[in-house]
């Protein structure tokens, strides 16, 4: 089932889901981004098929609380489902942060540039 999560704007960020991809854009530097990210990821889990992509290419910054939300999403995914992080190779924080998350389940989590 393809994702359909309408665009949501929060401070300096935009998040939405379309097709098989979740998109995060702008900057996520809220004190508690879990207020909106948890709901966003819960909707994605409800609609998620076996593979879901998370596109970080247009995300300029993600604070540690936001990374914690992504870790929770990954840990709560359906068993055997795959997650593909799509990154911008020019943003080294993406690769280094997401490689740590990938190490939680290297058989089902992938990073694409």
Secondary structure as the mmCIF struct_conf table of DSSP 4:
data_model
#
loop_
_struct_conf.conf_type_id
_struct_conf.id
_struct_conf.beg_label_comp_id
_struct_conf.beg_label_asym_id
_struct_conf.beg_label_seq_id
_struct_conf.end_label_comp_id
_struct_conf.end_label_asym_id
_struct_conf.end_label_seq_id
STRN STRN1 UNK A 3 UNK A 10
TURN_TY1_P TURN_TY1_P1 UNK A 11 UNK A 12
STRN STRN2 UNK A 13 UNK A 19
TURN_TY1_P TURN_TY1_P2 UNK A 20 UNK A 20
STRN STRN3 UNK A 21 UNK A 28
TURN_TY1_P TURN_TY1_P3 UNK A 31 UNK A 33
HELX_RH_AL_P HELX_RH_AL_P1 UNK A 34 UNK A 47
BEND BEND1 UNK A 50 UNK A 50
STRN STRN4 UNK A 51 UNK A 55
TURN_TY1_P TURN_TY1_P4 UNK A 57 UNK A 58
STRN STRN5 UNK A 59 UNK A 62
HELX_RH_AL_P HELX_RH_AL_P2 UNK A 64 UNK A 75
TURN_TY1_P TURN_TY1_P5 UNK A 76 UNK A 76
BEND BEND2 UNK A 77 UNK A 77
HELX_LH_PP_P HELX_LH_PP_P1 UNK A 78 UNK A 78
TURN_TY1_P TURN_TY1_P6 UNK A 79 UNK A 80
STRN STRN6 UNK A 82 UNK A 86
TURN_TY1_P TURN_TY1_P7 UNK A 89 UNK A 90
HELX_RH_AL_P HELX_RH_AL_P3 UNK A 92 UNK A 102
TURN_TY1_P TURN_TY1_P8 UNK A 103 UNK A 104
TURN_TY1_P TURN_TY1_P9 UNK A 106 UNK A 108
STRN STRN7 UNK A 109 UNK A 112
#
